[in-house]
């Protein structure tokens, strides 16, 4: 609130496609997808029609002893896409993390191994800001503020390519970090319930990207040492990395898959944890104490599930991923002057994600100042520390692409 005295809130009155329109009628390109949630633009006609139809039919009913068509259809379609046949719903990403952690530890307990109740995360990892999620999040600002409340996990080396040594390839770095994981599991596997990772991209860590080999090796190590693998695709799922799900690029299947954000195309809160038959079987019992003890009032909300079904329909109706590849090539080409800017220290791109590390020496408060400078260019951009990133919706035309590339460069030059 103190900061807002010098950085006033921008009042948004409406939105259409990739554009946010403020109270004075000015357009702002939503280049961060309203915090990574919007896929197909605001006010998509198919989404509006589906939600209006669902609202006229069934708005909400609890999933305790009841069910409804949208949640059944969504569960079946997600199972077909992932090979994970059991779904547990909540309303946000942090809740999905909590569910996966609790379900993993409780499954081991039900299998007679209660000592397997500790977790492994990666340095720089981010999985949400509730207490359990913070325990596997390695962002000092968050962990230090609430440390007395947390049961901190082990934070092992991240294969973020920015951590590579001189002459070390992304593949070699992934192998080195996997060796550190192996050494930890060799000593601690009897106490370890699960490893949680953000496949391919650690977004909150400044969009650190890594080679898919790390996921392949981690999967093999988790199998060898009987540890669950949790893939947190809350931010990177639904096409952001170039495939529908990021872990597909490693040709693996996790034990738990956490989804949210783009799951509903940025319209309504919904998250889901998908898991395996083996985990489900660990809870299959008449005794309540062996059941999974977790609930949310809006679990599997019909409106939100209908929105998620519409997202899947849109992926099926058009070659979205192929279209994104063309868009990504075009935007990368337009961003060549930004990438070559003397203040850019590192650049990376994967699918529909772009990031540039900026030398912010001499620019006090770079992130906040850049955000305001981007506003002047009609762009919604919010750097993470000194990392400028784009995560736009999938519906940018050539004019919007050019405005994003040119405006981002002008905003940087205005601070130089």
C-alpha positions as CSV (number, residue, x, y, z in Angstrom):
1,X,0.0,0.0,0.0
2,X,2.9,2.3,0.7
3,X,4.3,1.7,-2.8
4,X,1.0,2.6,-4.4
5,X,1.4,6.2,-3.3
6,X,3.9,6.5,-6.1
7,X,2.6,3.8,-8.4
8,X,-1.2,4.2,-8.6
9,X,-3.4,1.3,-9.5
10,X,-4.6,1.1,-13.1
11,X,-8.4,0.8,-13.2
12,X,-9.5,-1.7,-15.9
13,X,-13.1,-1.2,-17.1
14,X,-13.3,-4.0,-19.7
15,X,-11.2,-6.4,-21.8
16,X,-11.3,-7.9,-25.3
17,X,-8.9,-10.3,-26.9
18,X,-5.4,-9.5,-25.7
19,X,-6.4,-6.0,-24.7
20,X,-7.3,-4.5,-21.4
21,X,-9.2,-1.2,-21.6
22,X,-8.8,1.2,-18.7
23,X,-11.4,3.5,-17.2
24,X,-10.3,6.3,-19.6
25,X,-10.6,4.2,-22.7
26,X,-6.9,3.5,-23.2
27,X,-5.8,0.0,-24.4
28,X,-3.1,-2.0,-22.8
29,X,-1.7,-5.2,-24.3
30,X,-2.0,-7.9,-21.7
31,X,1.5,-9.3,-22.3
32,X,1.6,-11.3,-19.0
33,X,-1.8,-12.9,-19.6
34,X,-3.2,-11.3,-16.4
35,X,-0.7,-13.3,-14.2
36,X,-0.2,-16.2,-16.6
37,X,-3.9,-17.3,-16.8
38,X,-5.3,-16.1,-20.1
39,X,-4.8,-18.3,-23.1
40,X,-7.3,-17.3,-25.8
41,X,-7.9,-13.7,-25.0
42,X,-10.5,-12.0,-22.9
43,X,-14.2,-12.2,-23.8
44,X,-13.8,-15.2,-26.1
45,X,-17.2,-15.9,-27.7
46,X,-17.0,-19.6,-27.2
47,X,-16.2,-19.2,-23.6
48,X,-19.0,-16.6,-23.1
49,X,-21.5,-18.9,-24.7
50,X,-20.5,-22.0,-22.7
51,X,-20.5,-20.1,-19.4
52,X,-23.9,-18.5,-20.1
53,X,-25.3,-21.9,-21.0
54,X,-23.9,-23.5,-17.9
55,X,-25.1,-20.7,-15.6
56,X,-28.6,-21.2,-16.9
57,X,-28.4,-25.0,-16.1
58,X,-26.3,-25.5,-13.0
59,X,-24.2,-22.9,-11.2
60,X,-22.8,-24.9,-8.3
61,X,-23.4,-28.0,-6.3
62,X,-21.1,-29.7,-3.7
63,X,-19.1,-32.8,-4.7
64,X,-19.8,-34.5,-1.4
65,X,-22.1,-37.4,-2.3
66,X,-23.2,-35.6,-5.5
67,X,-21.7,-35.2,-8.9
68,X,-22.4,-33.4,-12.2
69,X,-21.7,-33.8,-15.9
70,X,-19.0,-31.1,-16.4
71,X,-16.7,-32.5,-13.7
72,X,-17.1,-36.0,-15.0
73,X,-16.4,-35.0,-18.6
74,X,-13.4,-32.9,-17.6
75,X,-11.9,-35.6,-15.5
76,X,-12.3,-38.1,-18.3
77,X,-10.7,-35.8,-20.9
78,X,-7.8,-34.8,-18.6
79,X,-7.2,-38.5,-17.9
80,X,-7.1,-39.3,-21.6
81,X,-4.6,-36.5,-22.2
82,X,-2.3,-37.4,-19.4
83,X,-2.7,-41.0,-18.5
84,X,-3.5,-40.0,-15.0
85,X,-6.9,-41.4,-14.2
86,X,-7.9,-39.8,-10.9
87,X,-8.6,-36.1,-10.3
88,X,-9.0,-34.0,-7.1
89,X,-10.3,-30.5,-7.6
90,X,-9.6,-27.2,-5.8
91,X,-9.7,-23.5,-6.7
92,X,-6.1,-22.3,-7.0
93,X,-2.6,-23.4,-7.6
94,X,-1.3,-23.3,-4.1
95,X,-4.2,-25.5,-3.0
96,X,-3.2,-28.0,-5.7
97,X,0.3,-28.1,-4.3
98,X,-1.1,-28.6,-0.8
99,X,-3.2,-31.5,-2.1
100,X,-0.4,-33.2,-3.9
101,X,2.0,-33.0,-0.9
102,X,-0.7,-34.2,1.6
103,X,-1.8,-37.0,-0.8
104,X,1.8,-38.2,-1.3
105,X,2.6,-38.4,2.4
106,X,-0.7,-39.9,3.3
107,X,-0.4,-42.5,0.5
108,X,3.0,-43.6,1.9
109,X,1.5,-43.7,5.4
110,X,-1.4,-45.9,4.2
111,X,1.1,-48.2,2.7
112,X,2.8,-48.7,6.0
113,X,5.7,-46.3,5.5
114,X,4.8,-43.2,7.7
115,X,8.5,-42.2,7.8
116,X,8.3,-41.1,4.2
117,X,6.9,-37.6,4.9
118,X,9.7,-35.2,3.8
119,X,9.9,-33.4,0.4
120,X,12.5,-32.2,-2.1
121,X,12.3,-29.0,-4.1
122,X,14.7,-27.1,-6.3
123,X,16.6,-23.9,-5.6
124,X,14.5,-21.0,-6.9
125,X,11.4,-23.2,-7.0
126,X,8.0,-21.6,-6.5
127,X,4.8,-23.6,-5.7
128,X,2.5,-21.2,-3.9
129,X,2.2,-19.2,-0.7
130,X,0.1,-21.3,1.6
131,X,2.0,-22.9,4.4
132,X,2.6,-26.3,2.8
133,X,3.3,-24.8,-0.6
134,X,5.8,-22.4,1.0
135,X,7.6,-25.3,2.6
136,X,8.6,-26.4,-0.9
137,X,9.1,-22.9,-2.3
138,X,12.7,-21.5,-2.4
139,X,12.0,-17.8,-2.7
140,X,13.8,-16.2,0.3
141,X,11.4,-13.2,0.5
142,X,8.4,-15.6,1.2
143,X,10.2,-18.3,3.2
144,X,11.9,-16.0,5.6
145,X,8.8,-14.1,6.5
146,X,6.9,-17.2,7.5
147,X,9.8,-19.6,8.4
148,X,8.5,-20.3,11.9
149,X,5.3,-21.8,10.4
150,X,7.1,-23.9,7.8
151,X,8.5,-27.4,7.7
152,X,11.2,-26.6,5.2
153,X,12.0,-29.1,2.5
154,X,15.4,-29.8,1.0
155,X,16.3,-27.4,-1.9
156,X,18.6,-29.2,-4.3
157,X,20.5,-27.6,-7.2
158,X,18.3,-26.4,-10.1
159,X,19.3,-27.1,-13.7
160,X,18.5,-23.5,-14.6
161,X,20.8,-22.9,-17.5
162,X,22.0,-19.6,-16.0
163,X,23.7,-21.7,-13.4
164,X,25.9,-23.5,-15.9
165,X,29.7,-23.3,-15.4
166,X,32.1,-22.0,-18.1
167,X,31.7,-24.2,-21.1
168,X,29.0,-26.4,-19.5
169,X,26.1,-27.3,-21.7
170,X,22.5,-27.3,-20.6
171,X,22.6,-31.1,-20.9
172,X,25.7,-31.4,-18.8
173,X,24.2,-29.1,-16.2
174,X,21.0,-31.2,-16.1
175,X,23.1,-34.3,-15.6
176,X,25.1,-32.7,-12.8
177,X,22.0,-31.6,-11.0
178,X,20.5,-35.0,-11.3
179,X,23.6,-36.5,-9.8
180,X,23.0,-34.2,-6.8
181,X,19.5,-35.5,-6.6
182,X,20.8,-39.1,-6.7
183,X,23.2,-38.4,-3.9
184,X,20.4,-36.9,-1.7
185,X,18.0,-39.8,-2.4
186,X,20.6,-42.4,-1.7
187,X,20.9,-41.0,1.8
188,X,17.4,-39.9,2.5
189,X,15.0,-41.9,0.4
190,X,13.4,-43.7,3.4
191,X,12.2,-40.3,4.7
192,X,11.4,-38.7,1.3
193,X,7.8,-38.7,0.1
194,X,8.1,-36.7,-3.1
195,X,10.2,-34.5,-5.4
196,X,8.3,-31.5,-6.7
197,X,9.5,-29.7,-9.9
198,X,8.3,-27.1,-12.4
199,X,9.0,-28.8,-15.7
200,X,11.3,-26.9,-18.0
201,X,10.7,-23.4,-16.7
202,X,10.9,-22.0,-13.1
203,X,8.8,-18.9,-13.7
204,X,9.0,-17.1,-10.4
205,X,12.8,-17.6,-10.4
206,X,13.1,-15.2,-13.3
207,X,12.0,-17.8,-16.0
208,X,15.0,-20.1,-15.5
209,X,14.8,-22.8,-18.2
210,X,16.4,-26.2,-18.2
211,X,17.0,-29.2,-20.4
212,X,14.3,-31.9,-20.4
213,X,17.0,-34.5,-19.6
214,X,16.7,-33.5,-15.9
215,X,13.1,-34.6,-15.9
216,X,14.0,-37.9,-17.5
217,X,16.7,-38.6,-15.0
218,X,14.6,-37.4,-12.0
219,X,11.8,-39.8,-13.1
220,X,14.2,-42.7,-13.2
221,X,15.7,-41.8,-9.8
222,X,12.2,-41.4,-8.2
223,X,11.3,-44.9,-9.5
224,X,14.6,-46.4,-8.2
225,X,14.3,-44.9,-4.7
226,X,10.4,-45.2,-4.4
227,X,9.7,-41.5,-4.3
228,X,6.8,-39.7,-5.9
229,X,7.4,-37.2,-8.7
230,X,5.1,-34.1,-8.6
231,X,5.1,-32.0,-11.7
232,X,3.8,-28.5,-11.0
233,X,2.4,-27.3,-14.3
234,X,0.3,-24.6,-12.8
235,X,2.1,-21.9,-14.8
236,X,3.6,-23.9,-17.7
237,X,0.7,-26.2,-18.7
238,X,-1.7,-25.8,-21.7
239,X,0.8,-24.9,-24.4
240,X,3.0,-22.4,-22.8
241,X,6.2,-24.4,-23.5
242,X,5.3,-25.5,-27.0
243,X,3.6,-28.8,-26.0
244,X,0.2,-29.1,-24.2
245,X,2.0,-30.1,-21.0
246,X,5.7,-29.4,-20.4
247,X,6.6,-32.8,-19.1
248,X,5.6,-34.3,-22.5
249,X,8.9,-33.0,-23.8
250,X,10.8,-35.4,-21.5
251,X,8.5,-38.3,-22.4
252,X,7.7,-39.1,-18.8
253,X,4.6,-39.4,-16.7
254,X,4.6,-37.9,-13.2
255,X,2.8,-39.5,-10.2
256,X,1.0,-36.2,-9.6
257,X,0.3,-33.4,-12.0
258,X,-0.8,-30.0,-10.7
259,X,-2.8,-27.8,-13.0
260,X,-4.5,-24.4,-12.6
261,X,-4.1,-20.9,-14.3
262,X,-4.7,-21.7,-18.0
263,X,-6.9,-24.6,-17.1
264,X,-10.0,-22.3,-17.4
265,X,-8.4,-19.9,-19.9
266,X,-8.2,-17.2,-17.3
267,X,-11.9,-16.9,-16.6
268,X,-12.7,-18.7,-13.3
269,X,-10.6,-20.1,-10.4
270,X,-10.0,-23.9,-10.7
271,X,-7.2,-26.3,-10.0
272,X,-6.8,-30.0,-10.2
273,X,-4.4,-32.7,-9.1
274,X,-4.2,-35.7,-11.3
275,X,-2.7,-38.9,-10.0
276,X,-2.2,-42.6,-10.7
277,X,-4.1,-45.8,-10.0
278,X,-1.4,-46.8,-7.5
279,X,-1.9,-43.6,-5.4
280,X,-5.7,-44.0,-5.6
281,X,-5.5,-47.6,-4.4
282,X,-3.6,-46.5,-1.3
283,X,-6.8,-44.7,-0.1
284,X,-9.3,-47.3,-1.2
285,X,-10.7,-48.4,2.1
286,X,-13.8,-48.5,4.3
287,X,-12.0,-46.7,7.1
288,X,-12.3,-42.8,7.1
289,X,-8.8,-42.4,8.6
290,X,-7.4,-44.0,5.4
291,X,-9.3,-41.7,3.1
292,X,-7.8,-38.5,1.7
293,X,-8.8,-35.8,4.3
294,X,-9.1,-32.6,2.3
295,X,-12.1,-30.6,1.0
296,X,-13.0,-27.3,-0.6
297,X,-16.5,-25.8,-0.7
298,X,-16.2,-25.0,-4.5
299,X,-14.5,-28.2,-5.4
300,X,-15.3,-29.1,-9.1
301,X,-17.5,-26.0,-9.5
302,X,-19.7,-26.7,-12.7
303,X,-19.0,-23.2,-14.2
304,X,-15.3,-23.5,-13.8
305,X,-15.3,-27.1,-15.1
306,X,-17.3,-25.9,-18.1
307,X,-14.7,-23.2,-18.8
308,X,-12.0,-25.8,-18.6
309,X,-13.9,-28.0,-21.1
310,X,-14.1,-25.1,-23.4
311,X,-10.4,-24.6,-23.2
312,X,-9.9,-28.2,-24.3
313,X,-12.5,-27.7,-27.1
314,X,-10.5,-24.7,-28.4
315,X,-7.3,-26.8,-28.5
316,X,-9.1,-29.5,-30.4
317,X,-10.9,-27.2,-32.8
318,X,-7.8,-25.5,-34.2
319,X,-4.0,-26.3,-34.5
320,X,-3.2,-24.0,-31.5
321,X,0.3,-25.3,-30.9
322,X,1.3,-25.0,-34.5
323,X,-0.1,-21.5,-34.7
324,X,1.9,-20.6,-31.5
325,X,5.1,-21.8,-33.2
326,X,4.6,-19.3,-36.0
327,X,3.7,-16.6,-33.5
328,X,6.8,-17.3,-31.5
329,X,9.1,-17.2,-34.5
330,X,7.6,-13.9,-35.5
331,X,7.8,-12.3,-32.1
332,X,11.4,-13.5,-31.6
333,X,12.4,-11.9,-34.8
334,X,10.7,-8.6,-33.9
335,X,12.5,-8.7,-30.5
336,X,16.0,-9.0,-32.1
337,X,16.8,-5.3,-31.3
338,X,15.7,-5.9,-27.6
339,X,17.8,-9.0,-27.4
340,X,20.8,-7.1,-28.8
341,X,20.4,-4.2,-26.4
342,X,23.6,-3.5,-24.4
343,X,21.8,-3.9,-21.1
344,X,20.6,-7.4,-21.9
345,X,22.8,-10.0,-20.1
346,X,20.9,-13.2,-20.9
347,X,18.1,-14.1,-23.2
348,X,16.0,-17.3,-23.4
349,X,12.8,-18.4,-25.1
350,X,10.7,-21.6,-25.0
351,X,7.3,-21.9,-26.7
352,X,5.3,-18.8,-25.9
353,X,7.7,-17.7,-23.1
354,X,10.4,-15.1,-23.4
355,X,12.8,-13.7,-20.8
356,X,15.7,-11.2,-20.8
357,X,18.0,-10.6,-17.8
358,X,18.7,-6.8,-17.6
359,X,21.7,-5.1,-16.2
360,X,19.9,-2.8,-13.9
361,X,22.9,-1.1,-12.5
362,X,22.1,2.6,-12.1
363,X,18.3,2.0,-12.4
364,X,17.0,2.0,-8.8
365,X,13.8,0.0,-8.5
366,X,14.0,-1.4,-12.0
367,X,11.0,-3.6,-11.9
368,X,8.5,-1.0,-10.7
369,X,10.0,1.7,-12.9
370,X,9.9,-0.5,-16.0
371,X,6.3,-1.5,-15.3
372,X,5.3,2.2,-15.3
373,X,7.4,2.9,-18.4
374,X,5.7,-0.1,-20.2
375,X,2.3,1.4,-19.3
376,X,3.2,4.5,-21.2
377,X,3.8,2.2,-24.2
378,X,0.3,0.6,-23.8
379,X,1.8,-2.6,-22.4
380,X,1.1,-4.6,-19.2
381,X,4.5,-5.9,-18.3
382,X,5.8,-6.7,-14.7
383,X,9.5,-7.8,-14.5
384,X,10.5,-10.2,-11.8
385,X,13.5,-8.6,-10.2
386,X,15.8,-7.7,-13.2
387,X,14.1,-10.2,-15.5
388,X,11.9,-8.8,-18.2
389,X,9.5,-11.5,-19.5
390,X,6.6,-12.0,-21.9
391,X,3.9,-14.5,-21.4
392,X,1.1,-13.3,-23.8
393,X,-2.2,-14.8,-24.8
394,X,-2.2,-16.9,-28.0
395,X,-4.2,-14.4,-30.0
396,X,-1.7,-11.6,-30.9
397,X,-2.0,-10.3,-34.5
398,X,1.0,-8.7,-36.3
399,X,0.2,-5.2,-35.0
400,X,0.0,-6.4,-31.4
401,X,3.3,-8.4,-31.9
402,X,5.0,-5.3,-33.2
403,X,3.6,-3.1,-30.4
404,X,4.9,-5.6,-27.8
405,X,8.4,-5.8,-29.3
406,X,8.8,-2.1,-30.1
407,X,7.2,-0.9,-26.9
408,X,9.2,-3.2,-24.6
409,X,12.4,-1.8,-26.2
410,X,11.3,1.8,-25.9
411,X,10.4,1.3,-22.2
412,X,13.9,-0.1,-21.6
413,X,15.6,2.7,-23.4
414,X,13.6,5.3,-21.5
415,X,15.3,4.0,-18.3
416,X,18.8,3.8,-19.7
